[in-house]
Amino acid sequence: MKLLKEAEEIVIKKNLTVKDYNRFTEIGKKLTDETEIYIYSREQEAFELRLPEIAAKEGNYLFARENG
């Protein structure tokens, strides 16, 4: 649950960065428990709604392709 808490904290951060995106993605890859994966998927939906904030700072969505 420690990783899920970290993912939640990233989602609610005031200013998201590419570093946050990378860490959030990394957390998702580390989860193995079905319940944790389900909870993460809910956080992921909220995080994806905030991707335009990172893209606005970066000028594009290339950061998402590099890890996708």
N, C-alpha and C positions, 0 to 999 in steps of 0.2 A: 504493500500500500504506500510505501515511501515514494515510489516512482509516480504513482497516481497523484499524490499530494503535490509533487513538483510540477507535474503536467498542469494541474489545476492552477497553481500559482503563476505559471507562465501565461495561461489563458486570461487571467484577470489583471496582468500587468498593465500599467498605464501606457507605456511605450514599448511596443514590440520591435525586435530587431531580427536580422537574419540569424544571428547566434541563437535567439530564442526559437526560431523556426527549426534550426538544425537540432537543437536539444530536444524539442518536442517530438520531432520525427524519430530521433534516436530512442527516446523512451518507448514509443510505440513498438519499435522493433525488439525491445528487450522483454516485453510482457509475454507470459506464457499461460497464465491462468485465465480461463474463459470469462470469469466474472470481471477480472481486471481489464481484459480486452474490451468487454462490453462497456464498462464505465469509461475507458479511454476513448472509445468510439463516440461517446456522447460529448466528451471534452473536445474531440477532434472536430466535430461539427461546429462547435462554438469558435474554435480556433480558425477554421477555414473561413468563417465570416469576417475575420479580422485580417486576412491576408492582404486585402487592398491597402491597409495601413503600412505594411512593410513595403509593398510594391511602390507606394507613393514616395517613400524615402529612397528606395533603390532606383526608381525610374523605370522598373520593369518587373516581370515575374520570373526572370531567369534563375533566381535563387531556388525557386520551387522545382524547376526542371533538373537542376544539378543534383537534387536529392531524390527526385521522383523516379 
